[in-house]
Amino acid sequence: MKLRERSLFDVGGGAVIALCGLLVALQSLAYPLGQVTRMGPGYFPLMAGILLCLLGTLVALFTNEVEKTSETTRIKAAIAVFAAILVWALLLDRFGMIPATVALVLIAAFAHPKPNPRRVIITAVALPLLGWGLFIQGLGLPVAAFSW
């Protein structure tokens, strides 16, 4: 059986995410947990930490094979991700959460050397709707979905 070469960045990144999740979960134990129907201040951080730990472990275990990328490609990807976050922050108050998130997805898609249009469209539709449902409707954050 031939072991495939794994990306050190993916394994390391997953391990860091899992470690952060573990630290959050351990720190949350210092607060009362409460019950499912009446959550205490430590309940949400505990669940978030456990979920983060599981996701980080999955990232570390199921990494892609190492791809040979040039330094230019890596710099372009970093610039695309940074620009996407910056544009989202600038557009959030002016246009609302949904248009800002769509812009974030479209700009961040350029971080991949060959973006898949179908995946980009699905993400550009699903992510803003999930953000609206979770943050605006669910948590009641004072952010407009659309602001013209």
Buried (B, 14 or more C-beta within 10 A) or exposed (E): EEEEEBBEEBBEBBBEBBEBBBEBBEEBEEBEBEEEEEBEEBBBBBBBBBEBBEBBBEBBEEBEEEEEEEEEBEEBBEEBBEBBEEBBEEBBEEBBBBBBBBBBBBBBBBBBEEBEEEEBEEBBEEBBEEBBEEBBEEEEEEBBBEBE
